[in-house]
Amino acid sequence: MLQERYQRRSIAIAPTAFDARGGVDLNSMTRLVRFYEASGLHGLTLLGGGEAHALSREEQVQLLRHVLRTTSLSVFVEVDGSDLEWAKRLVHEALADGAAGAVLGPAKTPISTIGEHVGPLADALGSQAPFIIDLQGLGRADVQSVRDLVGCPSACIGIRHDSSTGLDHLTLLRCLIYYGAMQQVPLFCEGGVLTDYELSRGVDGIISAYAYPELFPAMVRHLENGARDATLDLFDVHLPLLRYASQAGAGLTIQRQIYCMRGIFNSGRNRAEMLALSDVAHEELAGLVRRLAKSDPQVTRSAAT
């Protein structure tokens, strides 16, 4: 069953690497995928966090095909409802090339309900396109609308919860699934500052943009071995950097910089339309990375070479 396949799974939200001229750096993307494989991750998403809007359609297809040829990890393509025809074409081409499914992310235009956010997009993709519903940015999504989307004749294979709506909202969704009031699909958390509590409350997996993704499989292993204190100790070491990376609109930019510091990306470059970090932010980030390397030396051994 799909929900068993993704239980306690760790999926990385992969940033796009750019070279010195601003082109997509496929060599760095190859190193990133190899790093994810070595880190015990189960999958990755591409074109998330609005990055698709900074890439041409040709670049999006090129990136997807390259990564799908490079790895056997589950690959998901993130799309939104800003262009339904393109989203449909991109997802179906990715599926034909071996992608595991899509993540339906929030569009840039204001949307008031989860039904407006996902409904038209799910209809456009059709019932043969597996997808995960991303609740990020939608606030306390109407539970009935979520139930309808999960239960409709679609191929919904998961929900990514928005931690800003609170742990009790997460528990509500968990209970609806557990007691059969909602179709059984995996419930993912976002891998942010509440991950320790979200794991305790029964999430089935993590979909995160954190640039030390090896943290999450390690936390799960500790929990499965009954070592909750070790889980919390490990998480506490990463908490300052997780908190820093949670700045609105800066997550993938920070992630790209850290991957450059770790020797995975050749460059931390952004495109002109993307948020750039100030000199002060670079210094702050470098300090946090140095502190983390002292507290958790395992992370330095995981970087790609």
C-alpha positions in Angstrom: 0.0 0.0 0.0 1.2 3.5 -0.7 0.8 4.7 2.8 3.0 1.8 4.0 5.6 2.6 1.4 6.1 6.2 2.7 5.7 5.5 6.4 8.4 7.3 8.4 10.0 8.4 5.1 12.3 11.3 4.7 12.0 13.4 1.5 14.2 16.4 0.7 13.0 19.5 -1.0 15.9 20.0 -3.4 17.0 23.5 -4.5 18.2 24.1 -8.0 21.9 24.6 -8.4 23.1 27.4 -10.6 26.6 27.9 -12.1 28.6 31.1 -12.3 26.7 32.2 -15.4 23.3 31.5 -13.9 22.6 28.4 -15.8 21.3 25.2 -14.2 24.3 23.3 -12.8 23.6 19.6 -13.5 26.9 18.4 -12.1 26.1 19.9 -8.7 22.6 18.4 -9.0 24.2 15.0 -9.5 26.3 15.4 -6.3 23.2 16.5 -4.4 21.3 13.4 -5.5 24.3 11.2 -4.5 24.4 13.0 -1.1 20.7 12.3 -0.6 21.2 8.6 -1.4 24.1 8.4 1.1 22.1 10.2 3.8 19.4 7.6 4.0 16.7 9.7 2.3 13.9 8.0 0.5 13.0 10.7 -2.1 13.3 14.3 -3.2 11.1 17.0 -4.7 12.1 19.3 -7.5 10.9 22.8 -8.5 9.6 23.6 -5.1 9.3 26.8 -3.1 8.4 28.8 -6.2 11.7 27.9 -8.0 9.9 26.8 -11.1 9.0 30.4 -11.8 12.7 31.2 -12.1 13.4 28.5 -14.6 12.3 28.3 -18.2 10.1 25.4 -19.2 13.0 23.9 -21.1 15.1 24.1 -18.0 12.4 22.5 -15.9 12.2 19.5 -18.2 16.0 19.2 -18.5 16.4 19.3 -14.7 13.7 16.6 -14.1 15.0 14.3 -16.8 18.6 14.6 -15.5 17.7 13.8 -11.9 15.4 10.9 -12.9 18.2 9.4 -15.0 20.6 9.8 -12.0 18.8 8.2 -9.1 16.4 5.5 -8.1 15.1 7.6 -5.2 11.4 8.6 -5.4 11.3 11.9 -7.3 8.3 14.2 -7.0 7.7 17.3 -9.1 6.2 20.3 -7.4 3.6 22.2 -9.3 0.9 24.9 -8.6 -2.3 26.1 -10.2 -0.8 29.1 -11.9 -0.8 27.4 -15.3 -2.9 24.2 -15.3 -2.0 23.1 -18.8 1.7 23.3 -18.2 1.4 21.6 -14.8 -0.5 18.7 -16.4 2.1 18.4 -19.2 5.1 18.6 -16.9 3.7 16.1 -14.4 2.7 13.6 -17.0 6.1 13.8 -18.8 7.8 13.3 -15.5 5.7 10.3 -14.7 6.5 8.8 -18.1 10.2 9.2 -17.2 9.8 7.5 -13.9 8.8 10.1 -11.4 6.8 8.9 -8.3 4.2 11.7 -8.5 3.6 15.4 -7.9 3.4 17.7 -4.9 0.6 20.3 -5.3 2.1 23.5 -3.9 0.4 26.8 -3.3 0.1 29.2 -6.2 1.6 32.7 -6.0 -1.9 34.3 -6.4 -4.0 34.5 -3.2 -6.2 31.5 -2.6 -8.7 31.3 0.2 -9.5 27.6 0.5 -7.8 24.3 0.0 -10.5 23.4 -2.6 -9.5 26.4 -4.7 -5.9 25.6 -4.2 -5.8 21.9 -5.1 -9.2 21.0 -6.6 -8.6 22.4 -10.1 -5.0 21.2 -10.2 -6.0 17.6 -9.1 -8.8 17.6 -11.8 -6.3 18.8 -14.4 -3.8 16.1 -13.6 -6.4 13.3 -13.6 -6.9 10.2 -11.5 -3.7 8.5 -12.8 -1.3 11.1 -11.5 -0.3 10.4 -7.8 0.0 13.5 -5.8 0.8 14.9 -2.3 -1.3 17.8 -1.0 0.9 20.6 0.4 -1.0 22.7 3.0 1.9 25.2 3.3 0.6 28.8 3.3 -3.1 27.8 3.5 -3.5 28.4 7.2 -5.9 26.1 9.1 -7.2 24.4 6.0 -10.9 23.5 6.0 -10.8 19.8 7.2 -13.9 18.9 5.2 -12.3 20.2 2.0 -9.2 18.1 2.8 -11.3 15.0 3.3 -13.1 15.6 0.0 -9.9 15.9 -1.9 -8.3 12.9 -0.3 -11.4 10.8 -0.7 -12.3 11.9 -4.3 -11.5 9.5 -7.2 -8.0 10.9 -7.5 -4.6 9.5 -6.7 -3.8 11.4 -3.5 -1.0 9.6 -1.7 -0.2 12.1 1.1 -0.7 15.3 3.0 2.1 17.7 4.0 1.0 19.6 7.1 1.7 23.3 7.8 3.3 23.5 11.2 2.2 27.1 11.6 -1.3 25.9 12.1 -0.3 24.2 15.3 0.3 20.7 16.7 -3.4 20.2 17.6 -4.4 20.7 13.9 -1.9 18.0 13.0 -3.4 15.7 15.6 -6.9 16.4 14.3 -5.8 15.3 10.8 -4.0 12.3 12.3 -7.1 11.2 14.2 -9.4 11.5 11.2 -7.1 9.3 9.3 -6.6 6.8 12.1 -10.3 6.4 13.0 -11.3 6.1 9.3 -13.1 9.4 9.0 -10.6 10.2 6.2 -9.0 8.0 3.6 -5.8 6.6 4.9 -2.9 8.4 3.4 0.5 9.3 4.9 0.7 12.5 6.9 4.0 14.4 6.4 5.4 17.2 8.5 7.6 20.0 7.1 10.8 19.2 9.0 11.0 22.5 10.8 11.4 23.6 14.4 8.5 21.4 15.7 9.7 18.2 14.1 10.4 16.5 17.4 6.8 17.0 18.6 5.4 16.2 15.2 7.1 12.8 15.1 5.8 12.2 18.6 2.3 13.0 17.4 2.5 10.3 14.8 3.4 11.8 11.4 4.3 9.2 8.8 7.2 11.1 7.2 9.1 14.4 6.7 9.3 16.5 3.6 11.8 19.2 4.3 14.1 21.8 2.8 16.6 21.7 5.6 20.2 21.4 4.3 21.2 18.8 6.8 18.6 16.2 5.8 20.5 13.3 7.3 19.1 14.6 10.6 15.7 13.2 10.0 16.5 9.5 9.2 18.8 9.6 12.3 15.9 10.9 14.5 13.6 8.2 13.2 16.2 5.5 13.9 16.5 6.7 17.5 12.7 6.7 17.9 12.4 3.3 16.5 15.0 2.1 19.0 13.1 3.7 21.8 15.8 6.3 22.4 13.6 9.4 22.7 16.2 11.4 24.7 18.8 10.7 22.0 16.3 12.0 19.4 15.7 15.2 21.3 19.4 15.7 22.0 20.3 15.4 18.3 17.4 17.7 17.3 18.4 20.4 19.8 21.8 20.6 18.2 20.2 21.5 14.9 17.5 23.8 16.3 19.4 27.1 16.0 20.1 26.5 12.2 16.6 25.2 11.6 15.2 28.3 13.2 17.4 30.6 11.1 16.4 28.8 7.9 12.7 29.2 8.7 12.8 32.9 7.6 9.9 33.6 5.2 11.0 33.4 1.6 14.6 32.7 2.4 14.6 28.9 3.0 15.8 27.7 -0.4 18.4 30.5 -0.6 19.8 29.5 2.7 19.7 25.9 1.7 21.6 26.6 -1.5 24.3 28.5 0.5 24.8 25.6 3.0 25.1 23.1 0.2 27.8 25.3 -1.3 29.6 25.4 2.1 29.3 21.6 2.3 31.0 21.2 -1.0 27.9 19.8 -2.7 27.1 22.8 -4.9 29.8 24.6 -6.9 28.1 27.9 -6.1 25.5 29.3 -3.8 24.4 31.6 -6.6 20.8 32.7 -7.1 19.1 34.1 -10.1 18.4 37.8 -10.2 14.7 37.3 -9.4 15.5 35.2 -6.3 16.1 36.5 -2.8 19.8 37.2 -2.1 21.5 37.0 1.3 23.2 40.1 2.7 26.8 40.1 3.9 25.6 40.1 7.5 23.3 37.0 6.7 26.3 35.2 5.2 28.3 35.8 8.4 25.5 34.6 10.6 24.9 31.5 8.5 28.6 30.6 8.5 28.7 30.9 12.3 25.7 28.6 12.7 27.3 26.0 10.4 30.6 26.1 12.3 28.7 25.7 15.6 26.8 22.7 14.2 30.0 21.0 12.9 31.4 21.2 16.5 28.3 19.8 18.1 27.4 17.1 15.6 30.6 16.1 13.8 28.7 13.4 11.9 27.3 16.0 9.5 30.7 16.9 8.1 31.3 13.3 7.1 28.1 13.1 5.1 29.0 15.9 2.6 29.5 14.8 -0.9 33.1 14.7 -2.3 
